[in-house]
Amino acid sequence: EVFKKDSGKEPVATLTAGQFFGERSLLSEDVRQATCIAASDVQCLFLMREDFVLMLGDLQELLDGKVTRDDDETPPNDECVK
């Protein structure tokens, strides 16, 4: 269950298998906005922001619309070599 300080003692969401949380801290340097508490046994994977940026780059520019495709370097899908 997901809890937020300003929402009292009731959960604001309930996550199920395959769902995720904490994506804001991967995409930017936002601080944690909620607390997740498992109601049963779970297996969690975690990814540090530094590793995320190493693998995928800083996606904030993409989210802000600052990244554009360079047509000279990236061919459309139908021109890719198979």
Number of C-alpha atoms within 10 A of each C-alpha: 14 16 18 16 11 7 10 9 9 11 16 12 11 13 13 8 7 5 7 10 12 16 12 13 14 18 18 15 10 11 9 11 12 16 13 15 12 11 8 5 6 8 6 6 6 7 10 9 17 11 11 14 14 9 9 8 13 16 16 14 13 12 11 8 9 9 11 8 8 8 8 6 7 10 12 8 7 7 8 8 6 4
